[in-house]
Amino acid sequence: MTYAGDLTPQQAWDLLADHPDAVLVDVRTDAEWRYTGTPDLAGLGRQPVLAEWIRFPDGAANPDFIGQLAAAGIESGSDRPVLFVCRGGVRSVAAANAATAAGITPSYNVLDGFEGNVDQAGHRGVGGWKSAGLPWRQS
């Protein structure tokens, strides 16, 4: 079973704006949330769910990922759109697949993630939530 599909950051924002029950799950690490920021959904009256797919600092898979989603009110069989975002769009694919396998549908991946892909100089910012000009905040 595969996830529902890929959305550009703008398509993700539009889906979140059009569906008040939709939720954005940021699957990056705590360090990434602290140092590079998070999507800001305050203008839509909600906040993203923060759930590490890979734990920091040991880099191990988070064995309670689906449990953390359930604790945040994201459960199987609800039919609420769930969008997953990471740094560049790789971990979020794995998270969307795992959520789909757990019955959380529809689950989507946000293409290019929060920071985007790297350019020829090795710098992030090609595509992604931030470079699309979507709201974000940094602590």
C-alpha positions as CSV (number, residue, x, y, z in Angstrom):
1,M,0.0,0.0,0.0
2,T,1.4,3.4,-1.0
3,Y,0.6,6.9,0.2
4,A,-1.9,9.1,-1.5
5,G,0.6,11.2,-3.5
6,D,3.0,14.1,-3.6
7,L,2.1,17.7,-3.2
8,T,4.1,20.8,-3.9
9,P,4.5,23.1,-0.8
10,Q,1.9,25.5,-2.3
11,Q,-0.5,22.6,-3.0
12,A,0.0,21.5,0.6
13,W,-0.8,25.0,1.9
14,D,-3.9,25.2,-0.2
15,L,-5.1,21.7,1.0
16,L,-4.5,22.8,4.6
17,A,-6.4,26.0,4.0
18,D,-9.3,24.3,2.2
19,H,-9.7,21.5,4.7
20,P,-9.8,22.6,8.3
21,D,-9.5,19.0,9.5
22,A,-6.2,18.4,7.5
23,V,-3.0,18.2,9.5
24,L,0.6,18.8,8.7
25,V,3.1,16.5,10.4
26,D,6.8,17.7,10.5
27,V,8.9,14.5,10.8
28,R,12.3,16.2,11.2
29,T,14.3,16.0,14.4
30,D,14.0,18.2,17.4
31,A,17.4,19.8,16.4
32,E,16.0,20.7,13.0
33,W,12.9,22.3,14.4
34,R,14.9,24.4,16.8
35,Y,17.6,25.5,14.4
36,T,15.9,25.8,11.0
37,G,12.3,26.5,12.1
38,T,8.9,25.0,11.5
39,P,6.0,25.7,9.2
40,D,3.7,28.3,10.7
41,L,0.1,27.4,10.4
42,A,-1.2,30.0,12.9
43,G,-2.9,31.9,10.0
44,L,-5.0,28.8,9.5
45,G,-5.8,28.5,13.2
46,R,-3.6,25.5,14.0
47,Q,0.0,24.3,14.4
48,P,1.9,21.4,12.8
49,V,2.3,18.2,14.7
50,L,6.0,17.6,15.5
51,A,6.9,13.9,15.5
52,E,10.4,12.7,14.8
53,W,10.7,9.9,12.1
54,I,14.4,9.4,13.0
55,R,15.4,10.3,16.5
56,F,18.0,12.8,17.4
57,P,20.8,12.4,18.3
58,D,21.2,8.7,17.8
59,G,19.6,8.5,14.3
60,A,17.5,5.5,15.2
61,A,14.0,5.0,13.8
62,N,11.4,6.3,16.2
63,P,9.6,3.1,17.3
64,D,6.6,5.1,18.6
65,F,6.0,7.2,15.6
66,I,2.4,5.9,14.9
67,G,1.7,6.1,18.6
68,Q,2.7,9.8,18.6
69,L,0.4,10.5,15.7
70,A,-2.4,8.8,17.6
71,A,-1.6,10.9,20.7
72,A,-2.0,14.0,18.5
73,G,-5.4,12.8,17.3
74,I,-4.3,11.3,14.0
75,E,-5.8,7.9,13.9
76,S,-6.6,5.3,11.3
77,G,-10.0,5.4,9.7
78,S,-10.6,9.1,10.1
79,D,-10.3,10.1,6.4
80,R,-8.7,13.4,7.4
81,P,-5.9,14.5,5.1
82,V,-2.5,14.1,6.7
83,L,0.5,15.8,5.1
84,F,4.1,14.9,6.0
85,V,7.1,17.2,5.6
86,C,10.8,16.7,6.3
87,R,13.9,18.6,5.3
88,G,14.1,17.6,1.6
89,G,11.2,15.2,1.0
90,V,12.7,11.8,1.7
91,R,11.8,11.0,5.4
92,S,8.3,12.3,4.7
93,V,7.8,9.7,2.0
94,A,8.7,6.9,4.5
95,A,6.4,8.5,7.1
96,A,3.5,8.8,4.6
97,N,4.0,5.1,3.6
98,A,4.1,4.0,7.3
99,A,1.0,6.0,8.1
100,T,-0.8,4.6,5.1
101,A,0.1,1.1,6.2
102,A,-1.3,1.9,9.6
103,G,-4.6,2.9,8.1
104,I,-4.1,6.7,8.2
105,T,-5.4,7.8,4.9
106,P,-5.1,9.9,2.9
107,S,-1.5,10.5,3.7
108,Y,0.6,12.9,1.5
109,N,4.2,13.8,1.0
110,V,5.3,17.5,0.7
111,L,7.8,17.6,-2.2
112,D,11.2,19.1,-1.5
113,G,10.4,19.3,2.2
114,F,10.8,22.3,4.4
115,E,14.3,23.5,3.3
116,G,14.4,22.2,-0.2
117,N,17.0,20.3,-2.2
118,V,20.7,21.4,-2.6
119,D,21.9,23.5,-5.5
120,Q,25.2,23.0,-7.4
121,A,27.1,24.7,-4.6
122,G,25.7,22.3,-2.0
123,H,23.3,24.8,-0.4
124,R,19.7,24.0,0.5
125,G,16.9,26.1,-0.8
126,V,16.0,24.7,-4.2
127,G,12.2,24.2,-3.8
128,G,10.7,23.5,-0.5
129,W,8.3,25.2,2.0
130,K,10.6,28.1,2.9
131,S,11.7,29.0,-0.6
132,A,8.0,28.9,-1.7
133,G,7.4,31.9,0.6
134,L,5.0,30.0,2.8
135,P,4.8,31.0,6.5
136,W,7.4,29.6,8.9
137,R,8.8,30.5,12.2
138,Q,12.1,30.0,14.0
139,S,12.6,29.8,17.7
